[in-house]
Amino acid sequence: ALKAHGLAVASLVLGIISLVIVGIGLLTGVPAAICGHAALRAIKAEPTEYGGGGMAIAGLITGYIGLFVSGVMFILMLLLWLEIID
């Protein structure tokens, strides 16, 4: 069995955190995406050495979803704040 690449594991963990704790999606979603892309690149470069491509893809998906949800929440909070100020 191939050893999962550390960046793939990091991407998945950060992506899950970005979904669970919605307010910090920007802080964890961006690193999840960066780690996921780097892991996929490293796994593709040395396929006999590393595995974990599925984890990297799951980290990318969860990281991007966390970013999207955090962005929507930020816009909604901004609109609510502007409505309160007005």
C-alpha positions in Angstrom: 0.0 0.0 0.0 1.2 3.5 -0.8 1.7 6.0 1.9 -0.7 9.0 1.7 1.1 12.2 0.9 1.1 14.6 4.0 -0.2 17.5 1.9 -3.2 15.4 0.9 -4.0 14.7 4.6 -3.5 18.4 5.5 -5.8 19.4 2.6 -8.5 17.1 3.8 -8.3 18.2 7.4 -8.3 21.9 6.6 -11.2 21.4 4.1 -13.3 19.6 6.8 -12.5 22.4 9.3 -13.6 25.0 6.7 -16.9 23.3 6.5 -17.5 22.6 10.2 -16.4 26.1 11.4 -18.0 28.2 8.7 -16.7 31.6 9.8 -13.1 30.7 9.2 -13.5 29.3 5.7 -11.1 31.9 4.3 -8.4 30.9 6.9 -8.7 27.2 6.2 -10.2 27.0 2.7 -7.3 28.7 1.0 -4.6 26.5 2.6 -6.8 23.4 1.9 -6.9 24.3 -1.8 -3.2 25.1 -2.0 -2.2 21.8 -0.2 -4.6 19.8 -2.3 -3.2 21.1 -5.6 0.4 20.6 -4.3 -0.4 17.1 -3.2 -1.9 16.1 -6.5 1.1 17.5 -8.3 3.5 15.6 -6.0 1.4 12.4 -6.3 1.4 12.7 -10.1 5.2 13.2 -10.1 5.9 10.1 -8.0 2.9 7.7 -8.3 4.9 4.7 -7.1 5.9 6.6 -3.9 2.8 8.4 -2.8 -1.0 7.8 -2.7 -3.8 9.9 -1.2 -5.2 11.4 -4.4 -8.7 10.9 -3.2 -7.9 12.7 0.0 -6.4 15.6 -1.9 -9.5 15.8 -4.2 -11.8 15.7 -1.1 -9.7 18.4 0.5 -10.0 20.6 -2.6 -13.8 20.1 -2.8 -14.4 20.8 0.9 -11.9 23.7 0.9 -13.6 25.4 -2.1 -17.1 24.8 -0.6 -16.0 26.3 2.7 -14.6 29.3 0.8 -17.8 29.7 -1.1 -20.0 29.4 2.0 -17.8 31.8 3.9 -18.0 34.3 1.1 -21.8 34.1 0.9 -22.0 34.5 4.7 -19.7 37.5 4.6 -21.8 39.2 1.9 -25.0 38.5 3.8 -23.5 39.9 7.1 -22.3 43.0 5.2 -25.7 43.6 3.7 -27.3 43.1 7.1 -24.8 45.5 8.7 -25.4 48.1 6.0 -29.2 47.7 6.5 -28.7 48.3 10.3 -26.5 51.3 9.7 -29.0 52.9 7.3 
